[in-house]
Amino acid sequence: MKRRLLIYYLFAALAIPLSGSACMASEIEVLVDQLRSILPSEQRKGLETLESNRELILKEAVEKLRRGEISEANIDALLVLASPWQRGLARVRNHKGSIRLGNIARPTGREFSIPQRNELVSLLIESLERSPSAASYRADSSKAAHIFRWEVVPKIVALLGELASSEDLDRLSSLLESTEDRYLIDSIASVFETTYALPDLYPVGGICGNSSAEEVERFELSEMKRAKEGRAKVLAWHRKYRDSDFEVRLEAAKKEYWVPLFEDYVFAGRSYYGTIPTWKKLEPLIRQGEAALSVYRKWMEREKDLVLIANYAVIIAAISGEVDRELVRRLLDSEEPGKWEQHAVFACEIILAANSREWKEDLVALQSRPYFDGGRATEFLACCHLQNALPELKAELDRKPKNYRARYAIEELRAWGFDSDSNP
């Protein structure tokens, strides 16, 4: 035990180059923990170690899967090690129980090199092909079956979303077409949606646990119908756009799916996607990476509506880390009746997507703006500024004790070891 702790602290404190047998499971665990930490100092240590030993570390992570160790932890480790975007998502999920303070990591694109890519993709697809059917899962109440379905399958499709080529999608389309499991339909479809920049074409529904057997049966029939409709759209899209140019694909996705979605929210005049960050809803577009920036900038230039312009600014900010300062100022200063709140939220969303350290005074002021949800501004402030926001968060809590997000943000920052006098 003492030896294990010594290895841990040495590895955590220093960016130690790994070689041969030194690249052990416990050391990779330490590295993964560093990479998905919200602490900048931990992230730097992890990135230094990864950059110094990338090929060896990835090879070791891939080898685990090649040996048949296809577990949630092993696939998650490979995602964090290989994909900056997935690293950012891991930080968003990584919290101490109070509030999520992680943010986007760049580059956002899905292209990266990995040892034995073709073999790894085949292993992952074979795992999905062996996945038990919905009926088999319901008959098998074992913990292993539960873990595979709800924890391993989401990681498999996330990794396939990073790796899959057109040829891999051909193979996945056969599996997608043959399965009668609506959950698997949704899972596999997500790989196509990431590749082709499509929104979720079949969001899985749910039903109250107190429902009668008849209600559950009707629900399952209704959901399966929706799943098949979503599957048909995904498969048709793959057949039509498999060999199309990148820009043609994006323009088609925008016209068919994204414009109606955007305009629905503009018409509604609401605070857009509620409490879910806008960048998360726009993830398929953001995942197209830097290659799509010129296309998105053209879309933005064509728009007249301020909310639609801001919508594209969120995407551009997430990919590039750049904030359109003139636009953000215009949104923050908006007093348009029925729209100003939505404009202010979008200003915050652009700042958050870029993970900008500017605009602190504006976010602080928004906390006390009349008729505005000040807690939203508090959350944006904490996510972008971390421990540097602590004095303002404490002042906000003193001013408005019912701002529970200020309290939770302070508790979360302290749980990570942040305080106003330190910089972990």
C-alpha positions as CSV (number, residue, x, y, z in Angstrom):
1,M,0.0,0.0,0.0
2,K,2.8,2.4,0.9
3,R,4.6,1.7,-2.4
4,R,1.4,2.3,-4.3
5,L,0.9,5.7,-2.6
6,L,4.5,6.6,-3.2
7,I,4.1,5.9,-6.9
8,Y,0.9,7.9,-7.0
9,Y,2.3,11.0,-5.4
10,L,5.5,10.9,-7.4
11,F,3.5,10.6,-10.6
12,A,1.0,13.2,-9.6
13,A,3.6,15.7,-8.6
14,L,5.9,15.4,-11.6
15,A,5.4,14.9,-15.3
16,I,7.4,11.6,-15.3
17,P,8.2,10.1,-18.7
18,L,6.8,6.6,-18.9
19,S,8.4,3.7,-20.5
20,G,7.9,-0.1,-20.8
21,S,6.4,-1.7,-17.7
22,A,6.2,1.6,-15.9
23,C,3.0,2.4,-17.8
24,M,0.8,0.5,-15.4
25,A,-2.9,0.7,-14.8
26,S,-2.6,2.7,-11.6
27,E,-0.4,5.3,-13.3
28,I,-2.9,5.7,-16.2
29,E,-5.6,6.1,-13.6
30,V,-3.7,9.0,-12.0
31,L,-3.1,10.6,-15.5
32,V,-6.8,10.3,-16.4
33,D,-7.8,11.9,-13.0
34,Q,-5.4,14.8,-13.7
35,L,-6.8,15.3,-17.2
36,R,-10.4,15.5,-16.1
37,S,-9.8,17.6,-13.1
38,I,-11.1,21.2,-13.1
39,L,-7.8,22.3,-11.3
40,P,-5.6,24.0,-13.9
41,S,-2.4,22.8,-12.1
42,E,-3.6,19.1,-12.4
43,Q,-4.5,19.6,-16.0
44,R,-1.1,21.0,-16.8
45,K,0.7,18.0,-15.1
46,G,-1.5,15.6,-17.0
47,L,-1.0,17.2,-20.4
48,E,2.8,17.4,-19.9
49,T,2.9,13.7,-19.1
50,L,0.5,12.8,-22.0
51,E,2.5,14.9,-24.5
52,S,5.8,13.3,-23.5
53,N,4.5,9.8,-23.7
54,R,1.4,9.9,-25.9
55,E,2.1,7.0,-28.2
56,L,3.1,4.6,-25.3
57,I,0.1,5.7,-23.1
58,L,-2.5,5.3,-25.9
59,K,-1.0,2.0,-27.0
60,E,-1.4,0.6,-23.4
61,A,-5.0,1.9,-23.2
62,V,-5.9,0.3,-26.5
63,E,-4.2,-2.9,-25.6
64,K,-6.7,-3.3,-22.7
65,L,-9.6,-3.2,-25.1
66,R,-7.8,-5.6,-27.5
67,R,-7.5,-8.1,-24.6
68,G,-11.2,-8.0,-24.3
69,E,-11.3,-5.7,-21.3
70,I,-14.2,-3.6,-22.7
71,S,-15.4,-1.9,-19.6
72,E,-16.8,1.5,-18.9
73,A,-13.7,2.6,-17.1
74,N,-11.3,1.4,-19.8
75,I,-13.2,3.1,-22.6
76,D,-13.7,6.2,-20.6
77,A,-9.9,6.4,-19.9
78,L,-9.2,6.1,-23.7
79,L,-11.7,8.8,-24.5
80,V,-10.1,11.2,-21.9
81,L,-6.5,10.3,-23.1
82,A,-7.2,10.6,-26.8
83,S,-9.8,13.3,-27.3
84,P,-9.6,16.9,-26.0
85,W,-13.4,17.3,-26.5
86,Q,-14.2,14.2,-24.4
87,R,-11.7,15.4,-21.8
88,G,-13.8,18.6,-21.5
89,L,-17.0,16.6,-21.2
90,A,-15.3,14.5,-18.4
91,R,-14.5,17.8,-16.6
92,V,-18.1,18.9,-16.9
93,R,-19.3,15.6,-15.3
94,N,-16.6,15.7,-12.6
95,H,-17.9,17.5,-9.6
96,K,-17.9,17.2,-5.8
97,G,-21.6,17.2,-5.4
98,S,-22.6,20.8,-5.5
99,I,-22.5,22.3,-9.0
100,R,-20.8,21.5,-12.3
101,L,-17.9,23.9,-13.1
102,G,-16.1,22.1,-15.9
103,N,-16.1,23.5,-19.4
104,I,-15.3,22.9,-23.1
105,A,-11.8,21.7,-24.1
106,R,-10.4,22.4,-27.5
107,P,-9.8,21.4,-30.3
108,T,-13.4,20.3,-30.7
109,G,-13.0,18.2,-33.9
110,R,-13.3,14.4,-33.9
111,E,-10.1,13.6,-35.9
112,F,-7.2,12.1,-34.0
113,S,-4.7,9.3,-34.6
114,I,-4.8,6.3,-32.3
115,P,-2.8,3.0,-32.4
116,Q,-4.6,0.1,-34.1
117,R,-7.6,2.2,-35.0
118,N,-9.2,-0.2,-37.5
119,E,-8.9,-3.2,-35.1
120,L,-10.3,-1.1,-32.2
121,V,-13.3,0.0,-34.2
122,S,-14.0,-3.6,-35.2
123,L,-13.9,-4.7,-31.6
124,L,-16.3,-2.0,-30.5
125,I,-18.8,-2.7,-33.2
126,E,-18.6,-6.4,-32.4
127,S,-19.3,-5.6,-28.8
128,L,-22.5,-3.8,-29.9
129,E,-23.4,-6.7,-32.2
130,R,-23.2,-9.0,-29.2
131,S,-25.3,-6.6,-27.0
132,P,-28.3,-8.4,-25.6
133,S,-31.7,-7.5,-27.1
134,A,-34.2,-5.5,-25.1
135,A,-36.1,-8.6,-24.3
136,S,-33.0,-10.5,-23.2
137,Y,-32.0,-7.5,-21.0
138,R,-35.4,-7.4,-19.3
139,A,-35.1,-11.2,-18.6
140,D,-31.5,-10.8,-17.3
141,S,-31.6,-8.8,-14.1
142,S,-27.9,-9.3,-13.4
143,K,-25.6,-6.4,-12.4
144,A,-23.3,-7.2,-15.4
145,A,-26.2,-6.9,-17.9
146,H,-27.3,-3.6,-16.3
147,I,-23.7,-2.1,-16.3
148,F,-23.1,-3.1,-20.0
149,R,-26.4,-1.6,-21.2
150,W,-26.4,1.6,-19.3
151,E,-22.7,2.3,-18.7
152,V,-20.6,0.5,-21.3
153,V,-22.8,1.0,-24.4
154,P,-22.8,4.8,-24.1
155,K,-19.0,4.8,-23.9
156,I,-18.7,2.5,-26.9
157,V,-20.8,4.8,-29.1
158,A,-18.9,7.8,-27.8
159,L,-15.6,6.3,-28.8
160,L,-17.1,5.2,-32.2
161,G,-18.3,8.8,-32.6
162,E,-14.6,9.9,-32.4
163,L,-13.2,7.2,-34.6
164,A,-15.8,6.0,-37.2
165,S,-15.0,6.4,-40.9
166,S,-17.6,6.2,-43.7
167,E,-16.8,2.5,-44.0
168,D,-17.3,2.0,-40.3
169,L,-20.7,3.8,-40.6
170,D,-21.6,1.3,-43.4
171,R,-21.1,-1.5,-41.0
172,L,-23.0,0.3,-38.2
173,S,-25.9,1.0,-40.5
174,S,-26.4,-2.7,-41.0
175,L,-26.6,-3.1,-37.2
176,L,-28.8,-0.1,-36.8
177,E,-31.2,-1.4,-39.5
178,S,-31.5,-4.9,-37.9
179,T,-31.9,-4.1,-34.2
180,E,-35.4,-3.9,-32.7
181,D,-34.0,-2.4,-29.4
182,R,-35.0,1.3,-29.3
183,Y,-32.3,2.1,-26.8
184,L,-29.7,0.6,-29.1
185,I,-31.2,2.5,-32.0
186,D,-30.7,5.8,-30.1
187,S,-27.2,4.8,-29.1
188,I,-26.0,3.8,-32.6
189,A,-27.8,6.8,-34.2
190,S,-25.7,9.2,-32.1
191,V,-22.5,8.1,-34.0
192,F,-24.1,9.2,-37.3
193,E,-25.4,12.4,-35.7
194,T,-21.9,13.3,-34.5
195,T,-20.5,12.5,-38.0
196,Y,-23.1,14.4,-40.0
197,A,-23.8,17.3,-37.6
198,L,-27.4,16.2,-37.0
199,P,-29.5,17.0,-33.9
200,D,-30.9,14.1,-31.8
201,L,-33.4,12.5,-34.2
202,Y,-34.8,10.1,-31.7
203,P,-34.5,11.4,-28.1
204,V,-35.4,8.5,-25.8
205,G,-38.6,9.0,-23.8
206,G,-39.5,7.9,-20.3
207,I,-42.5,6.9,-18.4
208,C,-43.5,7.1,-14.7
209,G,-42.4,4.0,-12.7
210,N,-45.9,3.8,-11.2
211,S,-47.5,3.2,-14.6
212,S,-49.7,0.2,-15.1
213,A,-48.7,-2.8,-17.4
214,E,-51.1,-1.6,-20.0
215,E,-49.6,1.9,-20.0
216,V,-46.1,0.6,-20.2
217,E,-47.1,-1.5,-23.2
218,R,-48.7,1.4,-25.0
219,F,-45.6,3.5,-24.2
220,E,-43.2,0.9,-25.6
221,L,-45.2,0.7,-28.8
222,S,-45.3,4.4,-29.2
223,E,-41.6,4.8,-28.5
224,M,-40.6,2.0,-30.9
225,K,-42.6,3.8,-33.6
226,R,-40.7,7.0,-32.9
227,A,-37.4,5.1,-32.8
228,K,-38.0,3.5,-36.2
229,E,-38.9,6.9,-37.7
230,G,-35.7,8.3,-36.3
231,R,-33.7,5.4,-37.6
232,A,-35.2,5.8,-41.1
233,K,-34.1,9.4,-41.2
234,V,-30.5,8.6,-40.0
235,L,-30.1,5.7,-42.6
236,A,-31.5,7.8,-45.4
237,W,-29.1,10.6,-44.5
238,H,-26.1,8.3,-44.5
239,R,-27.0,6.9,-47.9
240,K,-27.6,10.3,-49.4
241,Y,-24.6,12.2,-48.0
242,R,-22.0,9.5,-47.3
243,D,-19.8,10.7,-50.2
244,S,-20.8,14.4,-50.2
245,D,-18.4,17.2,-49.7
246,F,-18.0,18.5,-46.1
247,E,-19.7,21.8,-46.8
248,V,-22.6,20.2,-48.7
249,R,-23.3,18.0,-45.7
250,L,-23.3,21.0,-43.3
251,E,-25.6,23.1,-45.5
252,A,-28.0,20.2,-45.8
253,A,-28.1,19.5,-42.1
254,K,-28.7,23.2,-41.4
255,K,-31.5,23.5,-43.9
256,E,-33.3,20.2,-42.9
257,Y,-32.9,20.2,-39.2
258,W,-31.1,23.1,-37.5
259,V,-33.0,26.1,-39.0
260,P,-36.4,24.8,-37.9
261,L,-35.0,24.2,-34.4
262,F,-33.4,27.6,-34.1
263,E,-36.4,29.4,-35.4
264,D,-38.7,27.6,-33.0
265,Y,-36.7,29.1,-30.1
266,V,-36.5,32.5,-31.6
267,F,-40.3,32.6,-32.1
268,A,-40.9,31.3,-28.6
269,G,-38.8,34.2,-27.2
270,R,-37.7,32.0,-24.2
271,S,-34.3,31.8,-22.6
272,Y,-33.3,29.3,-25.2
273,Y,-32.6,25.8,-24.0
274,G,-33.4,26.5,-20.3
275,T,-30.7,25.4,-17.9
276,I,-28.8,23.2,-20.4
277,P,-25.8,25.1,-21.8
278,T,-26.4,26.1,-25.4
279,W,-23.1,24.6,-26.5
280,K,-24.3,21.2,-25.3
281,K,-27.4,21.3,-27.5
282,L,-25.2,22.5,-30.5
283,E,-22.6,19.8,-29.9
284,P,-23.0,18.0,-33.3
285,L,-22.2,21.3,-35.1
286,I,-19.3,22.2,-32.7
287,R,-17.8,18.7,-33.2
288,Q,-17.2,19.5,-36.9
289,G,-14.2,21.5,-35.6
290,E,-12.0,24.2,-37.2
291,A,-12.7,22.9,-40.7
292,A,-16.3,24.2,-40.3
293,L,-15.5,27.7,-39.0
294,S,-15.6,29.4,-42.4
295,V,-19.0,27.8,-43.1
296,Y,-20.4,28.9,-39.7
297,R,-19.1,32.5,-40.2
298,K,-20.9,32.6,-43.6
299,W,-24.1,31.5,-41.9
300,M,-23.7,34.1,-39.3
301,E,-23.1,36.9,-41.8
302,R,-26.4,36.0,-43.6
303,E,-28.6,36.3,-40.5
304,K,-30.6,39.3,-39.6
305,D,-32.2,38.2,-36.3
306,L,-30.0,38.9,-33.3
307,V,-30.7,35.6,-31.6
308,L,-29.8,33.6,-34.7
309,I,-26.6,35.6,-35.0
310,A,-25.8,34.9,-31.3
311,N,-26.6,31.2,-31.9
312,Y,-23.8,30.9,-34.5
313,A,-21.5,33.0,-32.3
314,V,-21.8,30.3,-29.6
315,I,-20.7,27.7,-32.0
316,I,-17.8,29.8,-33.3
317,A,-16.7,30.6,-29.7
318,A,-16.8,27.0,-28.7
319,I,-14.6,25.9,-31.6
320,S,-12.2,28.9,-31.7
321,G,-12.2,30.3,-28.1
322,E,-12.9,33.7,-29.6
323,V,-15.6,36.1,-28.4
324,D,-17.3,38.5,-30.8
325,R,-16.9,41.5,-28.4
326,E,-19.1,43.9,-30.3
327,L,-21.9,41.3,-30.5
328,V,-21.7,40.4,-26.8
329,R,-21.8,44.1,-25.8
330,R,-24.9,44.5,-28.0
331,L,-26.6,41.6,-26.4
332,L,-25.7,42.7,-22.8
333,D,-26.9,46.2,-23.4
334,S,-30.2,45.1,-25.1
335,E,-33.4,46.5,-23.7
336,E,-35.7,45.2,-26.4
337,P,-39.1,44.3,-24.8
338,G,-39.7,40.5,-24.6
339,K,-36.2,39.8,-25.9
340,W,-33.6,41.4,-23.7
341,E,-33.5,38.5,-21.2
342,Q,-32.9,36.0,-24.1
343,H,-30.2,38.4,-25.4
344,A,-28.5,38.6,-22.0
345,V,-28.5,34.8,-21.7
346,F,-26.9,34.4,-25.1
347,A,-24.2,36.9,-24.2
348,C,-23.4,34.6,-21.2
349,E,-23.5,31.5,-23.4
350,I,-21.0,33.0,-25.8
351,I,-18.7,33.9,-22.9
352,L,-19.1,30.4,-21.5
353,A,-18.5,28.6,-24.8
354,A,-15.2,30.5,-25.3
355,N,-14.3,30.0,-21.6
356,S,-13.4,33.7,-21.6
357,R,-11.8,35.2,-18.5
358,E,-13.1,38.7,-19.5
359,W,-16.6,40.1,-18.9
360,K,-16.4,39.5,-15.1
361,E,-17.9,42.8,-14.2
362,D,-20.7,42.3,-16.6
363,L,-21.5,38.9,-15.2
364,V,-21.5,40.3,-11.7
365,A,-23.8,43.1,-12.7
366,L,-26.3,40.6,-14.3
367,Q,-26.7,38.9,-11.0
368,S,-28.7,41.8,-9.7
369,R,-30.4,43.0,-12.9
370,P,-34.1,43.3,-12.3
371,Y,-36.3,40.6,-13.7
372,F,-33.3,38.5,-14.8
373,D,-32.5,35.1,-13.4
374,G,-29.4,36.2,-11.5
375,G,-28.5,32.6,-10.6
376,R,-27.8,31.9,-14.2
377,A,-25.2,34.7,-14.3
378,T,-23.7,33.3,-11.0
379,E,-23.2,30.0,-12.6
380,F,-21.6,31.5,-15.7
381,L,-19.3,33.6,-13.4
382,A,-18.2,30.5,-11.4
383,C,-17.6,28.4,-14.5
384,C,-15.4,30.9,-16.3
385,H,-13.5,32.4,-13.3
386,L,-13.3,29.6,-10.7
387,Q,-11.5,30.7,-7.6
388,N,-11.1,34.3,-9.0
389,A,-14.9,34.6,-8.7
390,L,-15.0,33.7,-5.0
391,P,-15.1,37.3,-3.6
392,E,-17.9,38.2,-5.9
393,L,-19.8,34.9,-5.2
394,K,-19.5,35.5,-1.4
395,A,-20.7,39.1,-1.9
396,E,-23.7,37.9,-4.0
397,L,-24.6,35.3,-1.3
398,D,-24.5,38.1,1.4
399,R,-26.7,40.3,-0.8
400,K,-29.1,37.5,-1.8
401,P,-29.0,34.5,0.6
402,K,-31.6,32.7,-1.6
403,N,-29.3,32.6,-4.6
404,Y,-28.6,28.9,-4.0
405,R,-26.3,28.7,-7.1
406,A,-23.9,31.1,-5.4
407,R,-23.9,28.9,-2.3
408,Y,-23.4,25.7,-4.3
409,A,-20.6,27.3,-6.4
410,I,-18.7,28.4,-3.3
411,E,-19.1,24.9,-1.8
412,E,-17.9,23.3,-5.0
413,L,-14.9,25.5,-5.3
414,R,-13.9,24.9,-1.7
415,A,-14.3,21.2,-2.2
416,W,-11.8,21.3,-5.0
417,G,-9.3,23.2,-2.7
418,F,-9.9,26.7,-4.1
419,D,-10.0,29.7,-1.9
420,S,-9.5,33.4,-2.7
421,D,-5.8,33.3,-1.6
422,S,-4.7,30.3,-3.5
423,N,-4.4,29.0,-7.1
424,P,-4.4,25.2,-7.2
